[in-house]
Structure formats: C-alpha cells, structure tokens
Amino acid sequence: MATLWHGRFEGGPSEALQALNDSLPFDRRMYREDIAGSRAHARGLQRVGLISVDDLEAILAALDRVEEELGTGGFEFVPSDEDIHTAVERRVTELAGPAGARLHTGRSRNDQVATDVRLVVRRELTEVAGLVISLQETLARRAAEAMELDIYLPGYTHMQQAQPVMLAHHLLAHGWALARDVDRMAETIRRSDVSVLGAGALAGSSLPLDPAFVAGELGFSSVFANSLDAVSDRDFVADSLYCLALTGVHLSRIGEELVLWATAEFGFVGLDDAFSTGSSMMPQKKNPDIAELARGKSGRLIGNLTGLLATLKGLPLTYNKDIQEDKEPLFDSLDTVRLVILALDGMLDTVTFHADRMRSQADSPYAAATDLADHLVLSGMPFRDAHAVVGELVRRALAGEASLADLVAADPRLGPEAVRRLEPGASVRGRSTPGSGGPEAVARQLEQFHRQIAADRARWGPAGD
Ligand code: ARG
C-alpha cells in the first residue's frame, strides 16, 4: 500500500498503526471544507505562477468531481486514505494526473487541517446558534401566552418557595441565558475567523505564496501572524467546546426543572405524548426522558471540553499528532447540542402549564412575607425590625396559633390593610421594579427579549437555515 508520504519508507504501515492513526472515519465529515480549502489554495498557486491555468482548471474540475462523489456516496476510499486530506488529494491526482500532483505545493496537512476545522466551526456553530435562537423563540411564545393567561408561580431559592413571579419571568430567565450563549458563539466564530493556509508544516514557505489572497478566497477576515502558532493553535476548538458545554449546562437546568415540574408532587406541567416516554413495566408511567437527557448530556459536553484541554496541555510547538484529537469532541458536542435543543424545543413547545396548580402554590400566604415586611417599612419601621416582626407572626402561624392572615389583621402594626397583601395574586402584582417578576415589568422585559432575538435572528439568518 502506497501512502502519500511513502518515499523514504521501505515497507508499508502496520495494521495497528493504521487503526490508531487514521482519522478518516471521523474527519470525512469535513470534506466540503477540505475541498473549499483546496480550491482556494490551487487558485493561489496559479495566481503566483506556481501552476498554469490549465493545471488549475484540471484541479478544479477534479475537485468538483470529488465533491460530488463524496456527497453521493460514490467515492471509493482505499486503505492508504489515512484522512480526508490524503483521500481528496489522492483522488484529485487520479483524476487530474500531474496537475493533481501539484496541488500540495507549498501546503502541509498541518495548515490544511487547521483551515478545515476553522471552516467547520464557522459553518456548524452558526447552525447551532440558529437552533438556540429557535429555542428562544419558543420560550418567548410560551412566555407571551403565559402572560395572556396571567400565570404566576412560586419562585424558589434553595428549592424552597420564596416569592411569586410571573411564569413568563421564569421562562425568560432561561431565554436570557441562551442569549448569552448566542453571543458567545458569535465571539467564538469571530476568533476562528483567521486564515492559516500558507503556514505550511510550521515555518511558512520558500515559494512565493500569497496567504492574504487565499484568506480572501475562503472568506476569512484576517491572516495568521505567526506560522508556528497557526498550525498549533486549537484555542478556537476549546472556545467552541466551552460555548457548547455552557449551552449544555443551560439546557440541563431547563431539563431539571421540567423533570421536577412534571412530578406528581409539583404538578406544574403535563407532558405531550410525542415528547415523553412510557415504562416497559409500569403501565401508569409517563416519563420526561428528553428533559433527563438534556440534563445528562451536559456531562459529555463538559467532558469534551476538559478532554481537549488535557490533550493540549503541555504540548510543545508546533503540530503534534495529539492535536488530531480535536475533531471527535468538537463534532460530538455540535451533534449533541443539536439533538438536545431540537427535542427540548419540541417539549417546551407542547408542554401544558397547570396554571391553577402554579397559582395556588404561589398564593401561599408565606410567599408574601417579604411584602408584609415591606408594608411595615413603608410606615417607617427599619427593615431589620420589620423582618423580625413578620418572622415572629410566621412562626406563630406555623405553630398553629392562627392563620397568618388572622395574626396580621390582629397586629396593630399591620392590620386589615396589610392583610390585602396576602390576597391571591397581590404579591406578584406588587412587584414593579425594572427587571422584576411582576406583570408590568415582565411585559416590558418580554418586549426587550423580542428585540434581542429579532436582532440575533437577523444576524444569524432565518429560522431553518
Ligand atoms: N489527520 C490529521 C489531523 O487531524 C491531519 C494532519 C496530519 N499532519 C501530519 N503532520 N501528519 O490532525
């Protein structure tokens, strides 16, 4: 078997070496990026006179054919195709003859693969950002509907009922976390937007290459400054994995709440049949598997990030084969986030909110305890004293002495006026500060959120792109 680099070798590679070394099984996913890089490189070679116009045409025609073969499954791989780069070059040479043999002039797989992965990040992270925005649109739609229906629920700290908030407020809290994810993806794409073709194996070239021209052909907005850094830098992959891990963490938090809310104990939501599963043994069960997987998959996303960081740690300059380990975690994280978002989006789109149950929990008089303290503050009492007064009434009510409302009514510092703060819905309606969980503030927030996602959507392209 003749490898592309067989010249100084007497024998062929062992099976064990190939099994470990070959990256074709996973890097063939980048074939379009590899071909785009080769087109740009070939044009660059022709422009500086290293290949003729005829050679360029033969190479471009062969690249078109290879792209078609790879796209339709008609490409025949051979055992010496150790990665997508060698496979494409080998086939181009078969098709274009000596012109094909000139394609790798001034280029190494080291600058080639770094280029391909940057292009993958640009394309695929853009797609994932579009899916994140779709999920935000679903949250916004459900939030608007929850506002129409005046649904509020207890907000929690320490998983203890704390203060009531509009359901829309809760949904949008997740929406804003996702907005930061989109922003982080934009930043990661910006950092990936550097062309590294022309760095060669590590030191550039003695040939009159024009890296800026090639960068322009590929739509990169800047060119590497240091060839050593160009071939060994995988920061943009680590950035991508961090974006995807943190998005995964956000999705896991949404998932966990859906799991809790779907329990009989909470009873806040009902799951649509199409987005829940049954039990093989217990006929009564309806399980929130999607939400659990949203929670569980965050583990592998974090693992992919920490795995790559461990691979990169301590690597000497420049390219080392260890770096081949960048692609599997990257592809896995992209695929995982995609799968989770699509399923969670459907789940959130179809979930039924049990408004009465949410409201009845939120209307517990204890959830309005802070409002009673605020009432005393408005009559001039220092907050710390007001906290103690209300705390004492809560303690007596919990001990069974009387209802909190009766104790409040009987207390000369509070009285019947204060009891109104315990009426259903009074607490949530009383919250009016900017960014708070009350209805007017949330209505303004929802408008702000709509503006944010519309701006992001305009930047990232229409839904479904
Ligand atoms: N398959 C390799 C990778 O993914 C391509 C670069 C190989 N470079 C080399 N000098 N052997 O990193």
Boltz pocket constraint, residues with backbone or C-beta under 6 A from the ligand:
constraints:
  - pocket:
      binder: B
      contacts: [[A, 21], [A, 23], [A, 27], [A, 82], [A, 83], [A, 85], [A, 109], [A, 110], [A, 113], [A, 319], [A, 320], [A, 321], [A, 323], [A, 324], [A, 325]]
      max_distance: 6.0
